[in-house]
Amino acid sequence: MGCFSIALYTHKYIGYALFALIGEVNSIFLHARQLMLMMNYTKSSLSYQLNGIINVITFVIFRFGVIFHMSHWLYMHAHLIPTLLIGIGSFGLLAMAIINAVLFKRLLCSDYLDKRKDLMANGDLLSN
């Protein structure tokens, strides 16, 4: 909220702040995943797996890609931006990177890595 408030208050960096909202594209698939789980879709169903693939792809592009691009932009334009705002922006990007990394790890563990553990426990992975 701090970064968006600065953009609104100063009437500068509006494009930068709006670019940050691109990450919400991935939220569509994260919420669809949650709804599917609440509606008792099995993780092996085609719709759940298709959503899972799109979810991972959009996560990487629209969350990590945006953070990388915004960090690069901030670095390249640091000479034009007040030091305090660079600090606030850098802190916000770091916080979002950590939050997204944890969320991505949980997503991968829940949808993909736990599945491998289940297969190994049943001996199915070795027979394939």
C-alpha positions as CSV (number, residue, x, y, z in Angstrom):
1,M,0.0,0.0,0.0
2,G,2.9,2.3,0.7
3,C,4.2,2.1,-2.8
4,F,0.8,2.7,-4.4
5,S,0.2,5.6,-2.0
6,I,3.4,7.3,-3.1
7,A,2.4,7.0,-6.7
8,L,-1.0,8.5,-6.0
9,Y,0.3,11.2,-3.8
10,T,3.1,12.4,-6.0
11,H,1.4,11.7,-9.4
12,K,4.6,10.0,-10.5
13,Y,5.5,6.4,-11.0
14,I,1.8,5.5,-11.9
15,G,2.9,3.2,-14.6
16,Y,5.3,1.5,-12.3
17,A,2.6,1.0,-9.7
18,L,0.1,-0.3,-12.3
19,F,2.7,-2.7,-13.7
20,A,2.8,-4.3,-10.2
21,L,-0.9,-5.2,-10.6
22,I,-0.1,-7.5,-13.5
23,G,0.7,-10.1,-10.9
24,E,-3.0,-10.4,-10.3
25,V,-3.4,-12.2,-13.6
26,N,-2.0,-15.2,-11.8
27,S,-4.5,-14.8,-8.9
28,I,-7.3,-15.9,-11.3
29,F,-5.7,-19.4,-11.5
30,L,-4.7,-19.5,-7.8
31,H,-8.4,-18.7,-6.9
32,A,-9.7,-21.2,-9.5
33,R,-7.4,-23.8,-7.9
34,Q,-8.8,-23.0,-4.4
35,L,-12.4,-23.2,-5.7
36,M,-11.6,-26.6,-7.3
37,L,-10.3,-27.9,-4.0
38,M,-13.3,-26.6,-2.2
39,M,-15.6,-28.3,-4.8
40,N,-13.7,-31.6,-4.2
41,Y,-12.1,-31.9,-7.6
42,T,-9.4,-34.5,-7.6
43,K,-5.9,-33.4,-8.3
44,S,-5.8,-36.0,-11.0
45,S,-8.8,-34.5,-12.9
46,L,-8.0,-32.9,-16.3
47,S,-9.4,-29.5,-15.4
48,Y,-7.4,-29.4,-12.2
49,Q,-4.2,-30.4,-13.9
50,L,-4.7,-27.9,-16.8
51,N,-5.3,-25.2,-14.3
52,G,-2.2,-26.3,-12.4
53,I,0.0,-26.0,-15.5
54,I,-1.4,-22.6,-16.4
55,N,-1.1,-21.6,-12.7
56,V,2.7,-22.4,-12.7
57,I,3.3,-20.7,-16.0
58,T,1.5,-17.5,-15.1
59,F,3.1,-17.5,-11.6
60,V,6.6,-17.4,-13.1
61,I,5.7,-14.9,-15.8
62,F,3.3,-12.5,-14.0
63,R,4.8,-12.7,-10.5
64,F,8.5,-13.4,-10.7
65,G,8.9,-11.8,-14.1
66,V,7.2,-8.6,-13.0
67,I,9.4,-8.5,-9.8
68,F,12.5,-9.0,-11.9
69,H,11.4,-6.3,-14.4
70,M,10.5,-3.8,-11.7
71,S,13.8,-4.4,-9.9
72,H,15.7,-3.9,-13.1
73,W,13.7,-0.7,-13.8
74,L,14.4,0.6,-10.3
75,Y,18.1,-0.1,-10.7
76,M,18.3,1.5,-14.1
77,H,16.5,4.7,-13.1
78,A,17.9,5.0,-9.6
79,H,19.7,8.2,-10.5
80,L,16.3,9.9,-11.2
81,I,14.5,8.7,-8.1
82,P,14.9,10.1,-4.5
83,T,16.8,7.7,-2.2
84,L,13.9,7.3,0.2
85,L,11.7,6.1,-2.6
86,I,14.3,3.7,-3.9
87,G,14.5,2.3,-0.3
88,I,10.7,1.9,-0.1
89,G,10.5,0.4,-3.6
90,S,13.4,-2.0,-2.9
91,F,11.9,-3.1,0.4
92,G,8.5,-3.6,-1.2
93,L,10.0,-5.7,-4.0
94,L,12.0,-7.8,-1.6
95,A,9.0,-8.4,0.5
96,M,6.9,-9.4,-2.5
97,A,9.7,-11.7,-3.8
98,I,9.9,-13.5,-0.5
99,I,6.1,-13.8,-0.2
100,N,5.8,-15.1,-3.8
101,A,8.7,-17.5,-3.3
102,V,7.0,-19.1,-0.2
103,L,3.7,-19.2,-2.0
104,F,5.3,-20.8,-5.1
105,K,7.1,-23.4,-2.9
106,R,3.8,-24.3,-1.2
107,L,2.0,-24.5,-4.5
108,L,4.6,-26.8,-6.0
109,C,4.8,-29.0,-2.9
110,S,1.0,-29.3,-2.7
111,D,0.3,-30.0,-6.3
112,Y,3.5,-31.7,-7.6
113,L,6.0,-32.8,-5.0
114,D,3.5,-34.4,-2.6
115,K,2.2,-36.4,-5.6
116,R,5.7,-37.8,-6.1
117,K,6.0,-38.8,-2.4
118,D,2.6,-40.6,-2.6
119,L,3.8,-42.5,-5.8
120,M,7.1,-43.5,-4.2
121,A,5.3,-44.6,-1.0
122,N,3.0,-46.8,-3.1
123,G,5.9,-48.1,-5.3
124,D,4.2,-46.7,-8.4
125,L,7.1,-44.5,-9.3
126,L,9.5,-47.4,-9.5
127,S,7.3,-49.4,-11.8
128,N,7.0,-46.6,-14.4
